[in-house]
Structure formats: C-alpha cells, structure tokens
Amino acid sequence: MSYTDLPTLNALLNSTSTVLLCAGYVFIRARNVRAHRACMLAALGVSAAFLVSYLIYHAQVGSVPFRGQGWIRTVYFAVLIPHVVLAAGILPLIGVTLWRAAYGPIEKHRRIARWTLPLWLYVSVTGVVVYVMLYWLPV
C-alpha cells in the first residue's frame, strides 16, 4: 500500500463508520445495549484508524486542491467547510458522550448522544462526499 491508496482507505473507513453508527442506533432503539455498545466502540475504533491514516496521508502529500470549476466548486466548498468545522468539533463531543456512557447517569449520555450521533454521521458521510468530489469528479 502506498500513500496514494490512503484517500480510498479513508473513504472506506468513513463508510464503515457510517454503517456502524447506523447499526448502533438501530440496536439501541431495539434496546439491545450490548450490540449498541459494540457498534459504537467499533465506530470509534474505525474513526480513530481513519484519523491516523488521514494525518499520515496529509503529512506526506500536503493539501490536495480541488480542480473543479464553476458551480461544482461552490458545491464542493459548501460541503467541505461545514465538514471540516464539525470534524474538529466532533472529537470532544464523542469523548464526552463516551465518558457519560461509561461513568455518568445514562440520561446524560442520552441527551448528548442525540447531538453526537447526527453530527458524527454528517462528518462521516460528507467525508466520503468530499473524497468522491476531490478524486473522482472529472476536471
């Protein structure tokens, strides 16, 4: 595997995280706490692997410019900017949510998880969208 393979790996990790987050949500709605916990911890692990891979790639390659022109450039930045802002903000939110699941009253976990899940899903899904727009759209 070379550095050029890492963006595809990152998109696969983000996609996997999305599936695990959705499965975790379905499990908790069905009151299957054990399966919910397993999915959410797996999503955390996959997201951590993504972050390591992402940092390695960009440490080697630097920033990758978007080559599209016209209206698609506006769409790209409209997706990218909130993705980047929320990606930075989701880390502490995930940490607090995990902490409250492990140590706090479960009601506090539920309250923050109602914010964490959709934001984490947004970051995971838009990460894949950014990848597709950056590496697969024709110039």
N, CA, C and O atoms as a MOPAC input file, in Angstrom:
PM7 MOZYME 1SCF
protein

 N      0.86400 1    -1.18300 1     0.00000 1
 C      0.00000 1     0.00000 1     0.00000 1
 C      0.90200 1     1.23500 1     0.00000 1
 O      1.87100 1     1.31100 1     0.75500 1
 N      0.56900 1     2.19400 1    -0.85500 1
 C      1.33700 1     3.43400 1    -0.90800 1
 C      0.46800 1     4.59600 1    -0.40400 1
 O     -0.72100 1     4.43300 1    -0.13300 1
 N      1.08800 1     5.74900 1    -0.28900 1
 C      0.35600 1     6.93300 1     0.17200 1
 C     -0.81700 1     7.27400 1    -0.74100 1
 O     -1.81900 1     7.82600 1    -0.28600 1
 N     -0.69800 1     6.95100 1    -2.01300 1
 C     -1.77700 1     7.27300 1    -2.94700 1
 C     -3.02900 1     6.42800 1    -2.69800 1
 O     -4.11600 1     6.78300 1    -3.15500 1
 N     -2.88100 1     5.31600 1    -1.97800 1
 C     -4.03300 1     4.47400 1    -1.65200 1
 C     -4.79700 1     4.96500 1    -0.42400 1
 O     -5.93300 1     4.55000 1    -0.20000 1
 N     -4.19300 1     5.83500 1     0.36600 1
 C     -4.80500 1     6.23300 1     1.63000 1
 C     -6.12700 1     6.98900 1     1.48600 1
 O     -7.01800 1     6.76600 1     2.30600 1
 N     -6.31100 1     7.86500 1     0.49800 1
 C     -7.62800 1     8.50600 1     0.38800 1
 C     -8.76800 1     7.49300 1     0.19400 1
 O     -9.85000 1     7.66100 1     0.75600 1
 N     -8.52300 1     6.45300 1    -0.59600 1
 C     -9.54600 1     5.42900 1    -0.78400 1
 C     -9.77900 1     4.66800 1     0.52100 1
 O    -10.92100 1     4.39800 1     0.89300 1
 N     -8.70100 1     4.32700 1     1.20800 1
 C     -8.83300 1     3.67800 1     2.51300 1
 C     -9.63100 1     4.56700 1     3.46600 1
 O    -10.49400 1     4.07900 1     4.19500 1
 N     -9.34800 1     5.85400 1     3.46100 1
 C    -10.06100 1     6.78600 1     4.33700 1
 C    -11.55100 1     6.81900 1     4.02700 1
 O    -12.37600 1     6.85600 1     4.94000 1
 N    -11.89400 1     6.80600 1     2.75200 1
 C    -13.31400 1     6.78900 1     2.37200 1
 C    -13.97300 1     5.48800 1     2.82100 1
 O    -15.12200 1     5.49400 1     3.26400 1
 N    -13.26200 1     4.38900 1     2.71000 1
 C    -13.80600 1     3.10600 1     3.17500 1
 C    -13.98500 1     3.10300 1     4.69300 1
 O    -14.97700 1     2.58300 1     5.20300 1
 N    -13.03500 1     3.67800 1     5.40400 1
 C    -13.15500 1     3.77000 1     6.86800 1
 C    -14.33600 1     4.65500 1     7.25500 1
 O    -15.08500 1     4.32000 1     8.17300 1
 N    -14.51000 1     5.77900 1     6.56500 1
 C    -15.65600 1     6.65200 1     6.84100 1
 C    -16.97300 1     5.93700 1     6.54100 1
 O    -17.93600 1     6.06000 1     7.29800 1
 N    -17.01300 1     5.19900 1     5.44500 1
 C    -18.22400 1     4.45300 1     5.10100 1
 C    -18.52800 1     3.39000 1     6.14600 1
 O    -19.68100 1     3.19600 1     6.53000 1
 N    -17.50200 1     2.71200 1     6.59600 1
 C    -17.66600 1     1.69300 1     7.63300 1
 C    -18.17700 1     2.32100 1     8.92500 1
 O    -19.05800 1     1.77100 1     9.58600 1
 N    -17.62700 1     3.45800 1     9.27300 1
 C    -18.08600 1     4.17600 1    10.46400 1
 C    -19.56000 1     4.52300 1    10.34800 1
 O    -20.31200 1     4.38000 1    11.31200 1
 N    -19.97500 1     4.97700 1     9.17900 1
 C    -21.38200 1     5.32000 1     8.94700 1
 C    -22.28200 1     4.10600 1     9.17500 1
 O    -23.30800 1     4.20600 1     9.84800 1
 N    -21.89800 1     2.97700 1     8.62000 1
 C    -22.69400 1     1.75800 1     8.77700 1
 C    -22.75700 1     1.34800 1    10.25000 1
 O    -23.82300 1     0.98300 1    10.74600 1
 N    -21.63000 1     1.40500 1    10.94200 1
 C    -21.60400 1     1.02600 1    12.35700 1
 C    -22.44600 1     1.97000 1    13.21300 1
 O    -23.14100 1     1.52600 1    14.12800 1
 N    -22.38600 1     3.26500 1    12.92000 1
 C    -23.19200 1     4.23500 1    13.66600 1
 C    -24.68700 1     3.97500 1    13.45700 1
 O    -25.47300 1     4.01200 1    14.40400 1
 N    -25.06300 1     3.71400 1    12.21400 1
 C    -26.48100 1     3.42500 1    11.93300 1
 C    -26.91900 1     2.13700 1    12.60900 1
 O    -28.01300 1     2.07300 1    13.16900 1
 N    -26.07500 1     1.10800 1    12.56500 1
 C    -26.40600 1    -0.15300 1    13.22600 1
 C    -26.52400 1     0.05500 1    14.73100 1
 O    -27.43200 1    -0.48300 1    15.36400 1
 N    -25.61400 1     0.83000 1    15.30300 1
 C    -25.67800 1     1.11900 1    16.73300 1
 C    -26.96600 1     1.81400 1    17.11300 1
 O    -27.54600 1     1.52400 1    18.15900 1
 N    -27.41500 1     2.72300 1    16.27900 1
 C    -28.67900 1     3.42000 1    16.52500 1
 C    -29.85600 1     2.43700 1    16.47900 1
 O    -30.73200 1     2.45900 1    17.34400 1
 N    -29.85800 1     1.57900 1    15.45800 1
 C    -30.93300 1     0.58400 1    15.33900 1
 C    -30.93800 1    -0.32900 1    16.56600 1
 O    -31.99900 1    -0.64400 1    17.10500 1
 N    -29.76600 1    -0.74600 1    16.99800 1
 C    -29.69200 1    -1.63500 1    18.16300 1
 C    -30.19800 1    -0.96100 1    19.43900 1
 O    -30.89300 1    -1.59300 1    20.23400 1
 N    -29.86100 1     0.29900 1    19.64200 1
 C    -30.31200 1     0.93400 1    20.88200 1
 C    -31.81200 1     1.19300 1    20.83400 1
 O    -32.47600 1     1.15100 1    21.87000 1
 N    -32.35300 1     1.45700 1    19.66000 1
 C    -33.80800 1     1.62500 1    19.53500 1
 C    -34.52200 1     0.30800 1    19.85100 1
 O    -35.65600 1     0.30400 1    20.33000 1
 N    -33.84200 1    -0.80800 1    19.57600 1
 C    -34.39700 1    -2.13000 1    19.89000 1
 C    -34.02800 1    -2.56300 1    21.31400 1
 O    -34.29200 1    -3.69600 1    21.71600 1
 N    -33.42000 1    -1.65200 1    22.06300 1
 C    -33.00000 1    -1.90000 1    23.44800 1
 C    -31.95500 1    -3.00900 1    23.59000 1
 O    -31.87600 1    -3.67300 1    24.62400 1
 N    -31.16900 1    -3.19700 1    22.55400 1
 C    -30.07200 1    -4.15800 1    22.59900 1
 C    -28.79600 1    -3.38700 1    22.93700 1
 O    -28.02500 1    -3.01400 1    22.05300 1
 N    -28.59600 1    -3.16000 1    24.22200 1
 C    -27.49700 1    -2.31000 1    24.69300 1
 C    -26.14100 1    -2.91700 1    24.35100 1
 O    -25.21400 1    -2.20400 1    23.96800 1
 N    -26.03100 1    -4.21800 1    24.49000 1
 C    -24.74500 1    -4.87600 1    24.21600 1
 C    -24.30900 1    -4.69300 1    22.75900 1
 O    -23.15500 1    -4.35300 1    22.49700 1
 N    -25.21900 1    -4.91300 1    21.81900 1
 C    -24.89700 1    -4.73600 1    20.39700 1
 C    -24.65500 1    -3.26100 1    20.08500 1
 O    -23.77100 1    -2.93100 1    19.29400 1
 N    -25.43700 1    -2.37200 1    20.70500 1
 C    -25.24400 1    -0.92900 1    20.53400 1
 C    -23.82900 1    -0.54000 1    20.95500 1
 O    -23.11300 1     0.14200 1    20.22200 1
 N    -23.44300 1    -0.98400 1    22.13900 1
 C    -22.11300 1    -0.65900 1    22.66800 1
 C    -21.02800 1    -1.16500 1    21.72400 1
 O    -20.07300 1    -0.44500 1    21.43300 1
 N    -21.17100 1    -2.40400 1    21.24100 1
 C    -20.17600 1    -2.98800 1    20.33800 1
 C    -20.05400 1    -2.17600 1    19.04500 1
 O    -18.94700 1    -1.91600 1    18.57300 1
 N    -21.18600 1    -1.78000 1    18.48200 1
 C    -21.16100 1    -0.99000 1    17.24000 1
 C    -20.54100 1     0.38500 1    17.46300 1
 O    -19.75300 1     0.85800 1    16.64400 1
 N    -20.89800 1     1.01500 1    18.56400 1
 C    -20.38500 1     2.36300 1    18.80700 1
 C    -18.88500 1     2.34500 1    19.10200 1
 O    -18.15600 1     3.23200 1    18.65800 1
 N    -18.42500 1     1.35000 1    19.84100 1
 C    -16.98500 1     1.23600 1    20.09400 1
 C    -16.23100 1     0.87800 1    18.81200 1
 O    -15.11500 1     1.34900 1    18.59300 1
 N    -16.83600 1     0.05000 1    17.97400 1
 C    -16.22100 1    -0.26600 1    16.68000 1
 C    -16.16600 1     0.98100 1    15.80000 1
 O    -15.16900 1     1.20900 1    15.11500 1
 N    -17.23500 1     1.79600 1    15.81200 1
 C    -17.24200 1     3.05100 1    15.04100 1
 C    -16.14400 1     3.98100 1    15.54600 1
 O    -15.48000 1     4.65400 1    14.75800 1
 N    -15.95900 1     4.01300 1    16.86100 1
 C    -14.88200 1     4.82900 1    17.43700 1
 C    -13.52500 1     4.33100 1    16.95600 1
 O    -12.67500 1     5.13100 1    16.56600 1
 N    -13.31700 1     3.02600 1    16.97900 1
 C    -12.05000 1     2.46400 1    16.51900 1
 C    -11.79100 1     2.72400 1    15.04800 1
 O    -10.67800 1     3.08100 1    14.66000 1
 N    -12.81500 1     2.54700 1    14.23000 1
 C    -12.68200 1     2.79100 1    12.78700 1
 C    -12.41100 1     4.27700 1    12.52900 1
 O    -11.60000 1     4.62200 1    11.66900 1
 N    -13.08400 1     5.14300 1    13.26800 1
 C    -12.85900 1     6.58700 1    13.10700 1
 C    -11.45600 1     6.97700 1    13.55900 1
 O    -10.83700 1     7.85700 1    12.96100 1
 N    -10.95100 1     6.33300 1    14.60400 1
 C     -9.57600 1     6.59500 1    15.05100 1
 C     -8.57900 1     6.14000 1    13.98700 1
 O     -7.59900 1     6.83300 1    13.71300 1
 N     -8.83300 1     4.97100 1    13.38600 1
 C     -7.97000 1     4.49300 1    12.29800 1
 C     -8.00800 1     5.46700 1    11.12200 1
 O     -6.98000 1     5.74600 1    10.50600 1
 N     -9.20400 1     5.98300 1    10.81600 1
 C     -9.33000 1     6.99300 1     9.76200 1
 C     -8.45000 1     8.19900 1    10.07800 1
 O     -7.69700 1     8.66500 1     9.22200 1
 N     -8.54500 1     8.70200 1    11.30400 1
 C     -7.79500 1     9.90600 1    11.67400 1
 C     -6.29500 1     9.68300 1    11.52800 1
 O     -5.59100 1    10.55600 1    11.02000 1
 N     -5.80100 1     8.54800 1    11.95700 1
 C     -4.37300 1     8.23600 1    11.82000 1
 C     -3.98900 1     8.19600 1    10.34700 1
 O     -2.99200 1     8.79900 1     9.95100 1
 N     -4.76300 1     7.49700 1     9.53800 1
 C     -4.48600 1     7.39100 1     8.11300 1
 C     -4.54500 1     8.75800 1     7.42600 1
 O     -3.70400 1     9.08100 1     6.58700 1
 N     -5.54400 1     9.54900 1     7.79300 1
 C     -5.70700 1    10.88900 1     7.22400 1
 C     -4.48900 1    11.76400 1     7.54000 1
 O     -3.96200 1    12.44900 1     6.66300 1
 N     -4.05300 1    11.73300 1     8.79400 1
 C     -2.90600 1    12.55000 1     9.19900 1
 C     -1.62000 1    12.08700 1     8.51400 1
 O     -0.80300 1    12.91300 1     8.10700 1
 N     -1.43900 1    10.78400 1     8.38500 1
 C     -0.25800 1    10.26200 1     7.68600 1
 C     -0.25900 1    10.72400 1     6.23700 1
 O      0.76000 1    11.18800 1     5.72600 1
 N     -1.40400 1    10.59700 1     5.57900 1
 C     -1.50400 1    10.99200 1     4.17300 1
 C     -1.17500 1    12.47300 1     3.98900 1
 O     -0.35500 1    12.83300 1     3.14400 1
 N     -1.81700 1    13.32300 1     4.78200 1
 C     -1.61300 1    14.76100 1     4.58500 1
 C     -0.25700 1    15.24000 1     5.08100 1
 O      0.22100 1    16.28300 1     4.63700 1
 N      0.37000 1    14.51000 1     5.98500 1
 C      1.74700 1    14.83900 1     6.38000 1
 C      2.71000 1    14.57500 1     5.22500 1
 O      3.72200 1    15.26200 1     5.08300 1
 N      2.39400 1    13.58400 1     4.40700 1
 C      3.25100 1    13.24300 1     3.27100 1
 C      2.92100 1    14.03900 1     2.01300 1
 O      3.82100 1    14.44700 1     1.27900 1
 N      1.64200 1    14.25800 1     1.76700 1
 C      1.19300 1    14.83400 1     0.49800 1
 C      0.88100 1    16.33000 1     0.61600 1
 O      1.03000 1    17.07900 1    -0.34900 1
 N      0.45600 1    16.74900 1     1.78500 1
 C      0.02000 1    18.13200 1     1.95700 1
 C     -1.43600 1    18.28700 1     1.54400 1
 O     -2.19500 1    17.31900 1     1.50600 1
 N     -1.80200 1    19.49900 1     1.24300 1
 C     -3.16600 1    19.79500 1     0.85000 1
 C     -3.38700 1    19.40900 1    -0.61200 1
 O     -2.50600 1    19.59300 1    -1.45100 1
 N     -4.56100 1    18.87500 1    -0.90300 1
 C     -4.90300 1    18.49200 1    -2.27300 1
 C     -5.93300 1    19.50300 1    -2.78500 1
 O     -7.04500 1    19.56400 1    -2.26100 1
 N     -5.57700 1    20.29700 1    -3.80000 1
 C     -6.51800 1    21.31800 1    -4.28500 1
 C     -7.66500 1    20.71000 1    -5.08400 1
 O     -7.49600 1    19.71200 1    -5.78400 1
 N     -8.82900 1    21.33100 1    -4.96500 1
 C     -9.97300 1    20.92600 1    -5.76800 1
 C     -9.81400 1    21.54400 1    -7.14700 1
 O     -9.60200 1    22.75000 1    -7.27500 1
 N     -9.91700 1    20.71100 1    -8.18300 1
 C     -9.65900 1    21.19200 1    -9.54400 1
 C    -10.92000 1    21.56300 1   -10.30400 1
 O    -10.83500 1    22.09200 1   -11.41200 1
 N    -12.07800 1    21.30000 1    -9.73900 1
 C    -13.32100 1    21.61900 1   -10.42500 1
 C    -13.52400 1    23.12000 1   -10.56400 1
 O    -12.99700 1    23.91100 1    -9.78100 1
 N    -14.28900 1    23.49100 1   -11.56300 1
 C    -14.57200 1    24.89800 1   -11.84100 1
 C    -16.07600 1    25.10800 1   -11.94900 1
 O    -16.83600 1    24.16300 1   -12.16200 1
 N    -16.49100 1    26.35600 1   -11.79900 1
 C    -17.89800 1    26.69200 1   -11.96400 1
 C    -18.71500 1    26.35800 1   -10.72800 1
 O    -18.22500 1    26.43800 1    -9.60200 1
 N    -19.97600 1    25.98100 1   -10.95500 1
 C    -20.91700 1    25.76200 1    -9.86000 1
 C    -20.49800 1    24.62200 1    -8.94300 1
 O    -20.79500 1    24.64300 1    -7.74900 1
 N    -19.79800 1    23.60800 1    -9.50500 1
 C    -19.40100 1    22.45700 1    -8.68400 1
 C    -18.37700 1    22.87000 1    -7.62800 1
 O    -18.29900 1    22.25800 1    -6.56300 1
 N    -17.60000 1    23.89900 1    -7.92100 1
 C    -16.62300 1    24.41200 1    -6.95000 1
 C    -17.35500 1    24.98500 1    -5.73600 1
 O    -16.93300 1    24.78400 1    -4.59800 1
 N    -18.44400 1    25.69100 1    -5.98300 1
 C    -19.25900 1    26.23900 1    -4.89500 1
 C    -19.85800 1    25.11300 1    -4.05900 1
 O    -19.86700 1    25.18000 1    -2.83000 1
 N    -20.35600 1    24.08600 1    -4.72900 1
 C    -20.92700 1    22.93500 1    -4.02900 1
 C    -19.84900 1    22.25800 1    -3.17700 1
 O    -20.09300 1    21.91500 1    -2.02000 1
 N    -18.66200 1    22.06700 1    -3.75200 1
 C    -17.56100 1    21.42700 1    -3.02900 1
 C    -17.25900 1    22.16600 1    -1.72500 1
 O    -17.18500 1    21.55200 1    -0.66100 1
 N    -17.08900 1    23.46500 1    -1.81200 1
 C    -16.75400 1    24.22300 1    -0.60000 1
 C    -17.93600 1    24.31500 1     0.36600 1
 O    -17.74000 1    24.42500 1     1.57600 1
 N    -19.15100 1    24.27000 1    -0.15700 1
 C    -20.32800 1    24.25300 1     0.72000 1
 C    -20.39600 1    22.94700 1     1.51800 1
 O    -20.93100 1    22.92700 1     2.62600 1
 N    -19.86300 1    21.87000 1     0.96600 1
 C    -19.79500 1    20.59400 1     1.69100 1
 C    -18.54400 1    20.56300 1     2.57800 1
 O    -18.60800 1    20.14000 1     3.73300 1
 N    -17.41500 1    21.01100 1     2.03600 1
 C    -16.13300 1    20.90900 1     2.73500 1
 C    -16.07300 1    21.74500 1     4.01300 1
 O    -15.62900 1    21.24900 1     5.04900 1
 N    -16.50700 1    22.98800 1     3.95700 1
 C    -16.32700 1    23.88600 1     5.10900 1
 C    -17.06800 1    23.38500 1     6.34900 1
 O    -16.44700 1    23.27600 1     7.40700 1
 N    -18.37300 1    23.07400 1     6.27000 1
 C    -19.00800 1    22.53700 1     7.47800 1
 C    -18.43300 1    21.17400 1     7.88600 1
 O    -18.39000 1    20.84800 1     9.07200 1
 N    -17.99500 1    20.38400 1     6.90700 1
 C    -17.38100 1    19.09800 1     7.23100 1
 C    -16.14000 1    19.30700 1     8.09900 1
 O    -15.98100 1    18.63900 1     9.12100 1
 N    -15.27800 1    20.20900 1     7.70800 1
 C    -14.02900 1    20.45600 1     8.44600 1
 C    -14.31700 1    21.01900 1     9.83700 1
 O    -13.72000 1    20.58400 1    10.82200 1
 N    -15.22900 1    21.98000 1     9.91500 1
 C    -15.56700 1    22.58300 1    11.21600 1
 C    -16.15400 1    21.52800 1    12.15500 1
 O    -15.75100 1    21.43300 1    13.31400 1
 N    -17.08900 1    20.75300 1    11.66300 1
 C    -17.72300 1    19.73000 1    12.50400 1
 C    -16.76900 1    18.58300 1    12.81700 1
 O    -16.84700 1    18.00000 1    13.89800 1
 N    -15.87100 1    18.24900 1    11.89300 1
 C    -14.88900 1    17.19200 1    12.15900 1
 C    -13.99400 1    17.57500 1    13.33000 1
 O    -13.63800 1    16.72500 1    14.14600 1
 N    -13.63400 1    18.83300 1    13.41400 1
 C    -12.81500 1    19.28700 1    14.54200 1
 C    -13.62500 1    19.28300 1    15.83500 1
 O    -13.10400 1    18.93300 1    16.89400 1
 N    -14.88000 1    19.66400 1    15.75500 1
 C    -15.71200 1    19.74800 1    16.94600 1
 C    -16.25400 1    18.42600 1    17.43900 1
 O    -16.61900 1    18.30500 1    18.60800 1
 N    -16.31400 1    17.42700 1    16.56600 1
 C    -16.92800 1    16.15800 1    16.95700 1
 C    -16.04300 1    15.36600 1    17.91000 1
 O    -16.55700 1    14.58400 1    18.71100 1
 N    -14.75300 1    15.54500 1    17.84600 1
 C    -13.85800 1    14.76500 1    18.70900 1
 C    -14.15800 1    14.94300 1    20.19400 1
 O    -14.35100 1    13.94600 1    20.88900 1
 N    -14.20500 1    16.17900 1    20.70900 1
 C    -14.54500 1    16.30000 1    22.13000 1
 C    -15.96900 1    15.84800 1    22.43300 1
 O    -16.23400 1    15.32400 1    23.51500 1
 N    -16.87700 1    16.04300 1    21.50000 1
 C    -18.26000 1    15.62100 1    21.71300 1
 C    -18.35100 1    14.09300 1    21.83300 1
 O    -19.08000 1    13.57500 1    22.67900 1
 N    -17.61100 1    13.38300 1    20.98800 1
 C    -17.56400 1    11.92500 1    21.07900 1
 C    -16.97100 1    11.51200 1    22.42900 1
 O    -17.46600 1    10.59100 1    23.07900 1
 N    -15.91900 1    12.19600 1    22.83600 1
 C    -15.29100 1    11.88100 1    24.11700 1
 C    -16.24000 1    12.03800 1    25.29300 1
 O    -16.30500 1    11.16900 1    26.16300 1
 N    -16.97300 1    13.13600 1    25.32300 1
 C    -17.93100 1    13.36900 1    26.41600 1
 C    -19.04900 1    12.33600 1    26.36800 1
 O    -19.48000 1    11.82800 1    27.40300 1
 N    -19.51100 1    12.03200 1    25.17100 1
 C    -20.58300 1    11.04000 1    25.02300 1
 C    -20.12700 1     9.67600 1    25.52000 1
 O    -20.86200 1     8.99800 1    26.23800 1
 N    -18.93500 1     9.27600 1    25.14800 1
 C    -18.38000 1     8.00600 1    25.60000 1
 C    -18.19400 1     7.99200 1    27.11800 1
 O    -18.53500 1     7.01000 1    27.77900 1
 N    -17.66200 1     9.06600 1    27.66100 1
 C    -17.45900 1     9.17700 1    29.10500 1
 C    -18.78700 1     9.02700 1    29.85600 1
 O    -18.87800 1     8.30800 1    30.85000 1
 N    -19.79800 1     9.71700 1    29.36200 1
 C    -21.11200 1     9.64500 1    30.02400 1
 C    -21.74100 1     8.26400 1    29.89000 1
 O    -22.47900 1     7.83600 1    30.77700 1
 N    -21.46500 1     7.56800 1    28.80400 1
 C    -21.97100 1     6.20000 1    28.66500 1
 C    -21.30300 1     5.28200 1    29.68200 1
 O    -21.94000 1     4.38600 1    30.23700 1
 N    -20.01900 1     5.51300 1    29.91800 1
 C    -19.26800 1     4.63100 1    30.80600 1
 C    -19.43500 1     4.97600 1    32.28200 1
 O    -19.49700 1     4.07800 1    33.12200 1
 N    -19.50900 1     6.27300 1    32.61000 1
 C    -19.42100 1     6.68300 1    34.01000 1
 C    -20.58000 1     7.52400 1    34.52200 1
 O    -20.79300 1     7.61700 1    35.73100 1
 N    -21.32800 1     8.13400 1    33.61800 1
 C    -22.34700 1     9.06200 1    34.08900 1
 C    -23.71400 1     8.41900 1    34.15000 1
 O    -23.89700 1     7.26700 1    33.75500 1
 N    -24.64900 1     9.16100 1    34.64100 1
 C    -26.02700 1     8.67200 1    34.54500 1
 C    -26.39100 1     8.52500 1    33.07100 1
 O    -26.04700 1     9.37900 1    32.25400 1
 N    -27.07900 1     7.45500 1    32.73800 1
 C    -27.38300 1     7.14700 1    31.33400 1
 C    -28.21100 1     8.24700 1    30.68200 1
 O    -28.12400 1     8.44600 1    29.47000 1
 N    -29.01000 1     8.96000 1    31.46100 1
 C    -29.81600 1    10.04300 1    30.89300 1
 C    -28.92700 1    11.16000 1    30.33300 1
 O    -29.24700 1    11.75000 1    29.30100 1
 N    -27.81900 1    11.44700 1    31.00900 1
 C    -26.88700 1    12.45600 1    30.47200 1
 C    -26.25900 1    11.96700 1    29.16400 1
 O    -26.04800 1    12.75100 1    28.23700 1
 N    -25.96600 1    10.68100 1    29.09900 1
 C    -25.44200 1    10.10600 1    27.86400 1
 C    -26.46800 1    10.25500 1    26.74000 1
 O    -26.12500 1    10.67100 1    25.63300 1
 N    -27.72100 1     9.91700 1    27.02700 1
 C    -28.77400 1    10.02600 1    26.00300 1
 C    -28.90800 1    11.45400 1    25.48500 1
 O    -29.03900 1    11.68200 1    24.28300 1
 N    -28.87300 1    12.40600 1    26.40700 1
 C    -29.05300 1    13.80900 1    25.99500 1
 C    -27.96500 1    14.26700 1    25.03700 1
 O    -28.25800 1    14.91400 1    24.03200 1
 N    -26.72200 1    13.94100 1    25.33300 1
 C    -25.64500 1    14.39200 1    24.45100 1
 C    -25.55400 1    13.51700 1    23.19900 1
 O    -25.17500 1    14.00300 1    22.13300 1
 N    -25.89700 1    12.23300 1    23.31900 1
 C    -25.83900 1    11.33400 1    22.16200 1
 C    -26.81300 1    11.76900 1    21.07300 1
 O    -26.58100 1    11.51500 1    19.89100 1
 N    -27.89200 1    12.41600 1    21.46600 1
 C    -28.85900 1    12.91700 1    20.47100 1
 C    -28.25100 1    13.99100 1    19.57000 1
 O    -28.73800 1    14.22900 1    18.46500 1
 N    -27.20300 1    14.62800 1    20.03900 1
 C    -26.46100 1    15.60500 1    19.22700 1
 C    -25.26400 1    14.94200 1    18.55200 1
 O    -24.96600 1    15.20900 1    17.38800 1
 N    -24.59100 1    14.08500 1    19.29100 1
 C    -23.36200 1    13.47600 1    18.77700 1
 C    -23.62400 1    12.60700 1    17.55600 1
 O    -22.91300 1    12.71600 1    16.55600 1
 N    -24.62900 1    11.75000 1    17.62300 1
 C    -24.87200 1    10.81600 1    16.51700 1
 C    -25.10200 1    11.51900 1    15.18100 1
 O    -24.40800 1    11.20400 1    14.21400 1
 N    -26.04600 1    12.45800 1    15.08400 1
 C    -26.24400 1    13.06900 1    13.75900 1
 C    -25.03000 1    13.85600 1    13.27000 1
 O    -24.74900 1    13.88500 1    12.07200 1
 N    -24.31200 1    14.49100 1    14.19200 1
 C    -23.12800 1    15.24100 1    13.76900 1
 C    -22.02300 1    14.29400 1    13.30700 1
 O    -21.36200 1    14.55100 1    12.30200 1
 N    -21.82600 1    13.20300 1    14.03900 1
 C    -20.82300 1    12.20600 1    13.65000 1
 C    -21.18300 1    11.58700 1    12.30300 1
 O    -20.31400 1    11.39200 1    11.45300 1
 N    -22.45900 1    11.27900 1    12.11000 1
 C    -22.91000 1    10.74700 1    10.82000 1
 C    -22.65900 1    11.75600 1     9.69700 1
 O    -22.19800 1    11.39100 1     8.61600 1
 N    -22.96700 1    13.02300 1     9.96300 1
 C    -22.74200 1    14.05400 1     8.95100 1
 C    -21.27300 1    14.10400 1     8.55000 1
 O    -20.94900 1    14.15900 1     7.36400 1
 N    -20.39600 1    14.08500 1     9.53400 1
 C    -18.95900 1    14.15000 1     9.25400 1
 C    -18.51800 1    12.91800 1     8.46100 1
 O    -17.74200 1    13.03900 1     7.51300 1
 N    -19.00200 1    11.74500 1     8.84100 1
 C    -18.61700 1    10.51700 1     8.12800 1
 C    -19.10800 1    10.52100 1     6.68600 1
 O    -18.35400 1    10.20300 1     5.76700 1
 N    -20.36100 1    10.87600 1     6.49200 1
 C    -20.93600 1    10.87300 1     5.13900 1
 C    -20.29900 1    11.94900 1     4.26900 1
 O    -19.93300 1    11.68100 1     3.12400 1
 N    -20.16400 1    13.14700 1     4.78900 1
 C    -19.57100 1    14.22000 1     3.97100 1
 C    -18.09000 1    13.96600 1     3.71200 1
 O    -17.54400 1    14.46300 1     2.72600 1
 N    -17.43500 1    13.20300 1     4.58000 1
 C    -16.05600 1    12.81400 1     4.29600 1
 C    -15.96700 1    12.00400 1     3.01800 1
 O    -15.05000 1    12.19600 1     2.21900 1
 N    -16.91100 1    11.10000 1     2.82100 1
 C    -16.95600 1    10.30000 1     1.59800 1
 C    -17.32200 1    11.18200 1     0.40400 1
 O    -16.76300 1    11.02200 1    -0.68000 1
 N    -18.24900 1    12.10200 1     0.59800 1
 C    -18.64000 1    13.02100 1    -0.48600 1
 C    -17.44500 1    13.87300 1    -0.91800 1
 O    -17.21400 1    14.05700 1    -2.11300 1
 N    -16.69600 1    14.38600 1     0.03800 1
 C    -15.50500 1    15.18800 1    -0.28800 1
 C    -14.50300 1    14.33300 1    -1.06300 1
 O    -13.92800 1    14.79300 1    -2.04900 1
 N    -14.29400 1    13.10400 1    -0.62700 1
 C    -13.38300 1    12.19800 1    -1.33200 1
 C    -13.81500 1    12.01200 1    -2.79100 1
 O    -12.99800 1    12.13600 1    -3.70300 1
 N    -15.08200 1    11.71700 1    -3.00400 1
 C    -15.59000 1    11.49800 1    -4.35900 1
 C    -15.39200 1    12.76800 1    -5.20700 1
 O    -14.95100 1    12.69600 1    -6.35400 1
 N    -15.72200 1    13.91400 1    -4.63000 1
 C    -15.60000 1    15.15900 1    -5.39400 1
 C    -14.12900 1    15.49300 1    -5.69000 1
 O    -13.81200 1    16.02800 1    -6.75200 1
 N    -13.25900 1    15.18100 1    -4.76400 1
 C    -11.85100 1    15.54200 1    -4.90500 1
 C    -11.09800 1    14.60000 1    -5.84500 1
 O    -10.24900 1    15.03900 1    -6.62000 1
 N    -11.41100 1    13.31300 1    -5.77200 1
 C    -10.61700 1    12.33300 1    -6.50200 1
 C    -11.29400 1    11.67800 1    -7.69500 1
 O    -10.62200 1    11.05800 1    -8.51900 1
 N    -12.61800 1    11.80300 1    -7.80300 1
 C    -13.32300 1    11.08300 1    -8.85400 1
 C    -14.08400 1    11.97100 1    -9.83900 1
 O    -14.44700 1    11.50800 1   -10.92000 1
 N    -14.32900 1    13.21900 1    -9.49400 1
 C    -15.03000 1    14.09200 1   -10.45500 1
 C    -14.09200 1    14.46400 1   -11.59200 1
 O    -12.92400 1    14.77300 1   -11.35500 1
 N    -14.58700 1    14.43700 1   -12.81900 1
 C    -13.73200 1    14.87300 1   -13.93200 1
 C    -13.46700 1    16.37700 1   -13.83100 1
 O    -14.28900 1    17.14000 1   -13.32300 1
 N    -12.32000 1    16.76800 1   -14.31800 1
 C    -11.94100 1    18.19200 1   -14.24700 1
 C    -12.54800 1    18.96400 1   -15.36400 1
 O    -12.34000 1    20.17300 1   -15.46400 1

